[in-house]
Amino acid sequence: MNKAGIAAGTLALVVVAGTAGAWYTGTRLEAVLQDSVRKGNEQLAAQFPGSDMALELVEFQRGILSSEARYRLALPAAEGEEPPVELFIKDRIEHGPMPLSRLTSLRWMPVMAVSHAELEPSAALTELFAASREQSPVVVTSSIGYRENITGNIRVAPMVVSEDDIQLAFSGLHADFATDTRGSQVVMRGRVDSLKIQGQAQIDLVGGEFELERRREGEYGLYLGDGRLTLDSMAIEVADGPIMVLQDIEQTDITTLGADGVKGALNYQIGSVTYGGKPLGSIRMDWSLSRLDPAATAVLAGMYNTLSMGIEPSDPEAVKEQFTGAVQQLLEGKPRLALDNLSIRTASGESRFKLGVDLSQPASFDLPPGLLAEQLIGGLDASLTLSKPMLSDMVRYKALFQPDADAAAVEQEAQMLAEMAGGMAEMMQLGKIEGDNILSSLRYADGLIDLNGQSIPLEDFIGMLAMLSPDAGLEALE
């Protein structure tokens, strides 16, 4: 046999084997889809308890090389008496092991199937399809491997929405993801080029990117891991006035599970803020949570997910009892909430603030407010570094926001306020001066306040705070 005959024979064998494999995949596919729908509903019930969200395979047409499927996703209406919102999804599924779309894109690794799913037009989605110029607002392409791994991408179409006096222009979203049929892990990375909102104010967001990696851990099905969201810039313009621009915006988070419970950290930062082209400064804020009971955290997270969709619970009293029970269980573990850092930097200085609160289980939630707060807060610690030059800069910004203000008067006010703040802090024994900074620290435990190293009964400290009212401050200066 010549080389051409060998090549033709080899090609024929590959085609026959591929067709046979595709046919075999097609015979298994419906059962695989039904199992995926069942697992998906289990995940919906776990992540959105009480929402009655449900996915259903309503149609399946098997072919040799590909099949067609149709799903219905029922979303409860925001109002309890309204009928649920039904969304339909059509799905063209190429059979493995070598789907044509992968061959044409030079991806040779065998897979079970490639899914091309998209939202169908419906009465509930009329406005959304109009905004996306009648193309499907959401398209998901995914490859399902023989080890139940899933990789793919999500495309949200560009949209323009006009309603009343507000217009929204969205550039669209592209994201790649990886998961599996059990939903045990989710990894996603995506980008939004721009979002513009025009109304009484104009807001322009440019260059948004996000990364997400979550793993389902522990017996309570908590999704733990880390995430990151960045935005190149956000510009805000009101009534054709000067434009405020926030640049290098970043949010990161991480959640872990250890022997002492769930820990979480959430960090925000704005690299620079300008107004009318003139720099104002930068901001950073870091939060943390620790010693969270995992069972209670899972209950509260599920309730938050459901309520965040605007769904009213069918039994509000049962939800209230469930919430109260979860909060009590959470407090039994003595969780800690901390603002680990709030820093504001201007051209002349930086101020920083920290606050940590240790919570405890009170004897009852029906106690008088003062006694409830005393039992609820097991401990508290705070520290403040207040930069006097930064305070002066903040007053100087008055000249930016009020162009008609007298520059000399603003400068005098800036200097006076910084010195007055330092004098008041020392006079009231709330802080001490160290260089250009006003320093203050506070700790609370067992009904006693430690303020800058001085022990003060709680009642005396409350009285001291009462003296900080504006009238009391003016009288002290006089």
Secondary structure, 3 states (H helix, E strand, C coil): CCHHHHHHHHHHHHHHHHHHHHHHHHHHHHHHHHHHHHHHHHHHHHHCCCCCCEEEEEEEECCCCEEEEEEEEEECCCCCCCCCEEEEEEEEEEECCCCHHHHHCCCCCCCCEEEEEEECCCHHHHHHHHHCCCCCCEEEEEEECCCCEEEEEEEECCEEEEECCEEEEECCEEEEEEEECCCCEEEEEEEEEEEEEECCEEEEEEEEEEEEEEEEECCCCEEEEEEEEEEEEEEEEECCCCEEEEEEEEEEEEEEEECCEEEEEEEEEEEEEEECCEEEEEEEEEEEEEEECHHHHHHHHHHHHHHHCCCCCCCHHHHHHHHHHHHHHHHHCCCEEEEEEEEEECCCCEEEEEEEEEECCCCCCCCCHHHHHHHHEEEEEEEEEEEHHHHHHHHHCHHHHCCCCCHHHHHHHHHHHHHHHHHHHHHCCCCEEECCEEEEEEEEECCEEEECCEEEEHHHHHHHHHCCCHHHHHHHHC
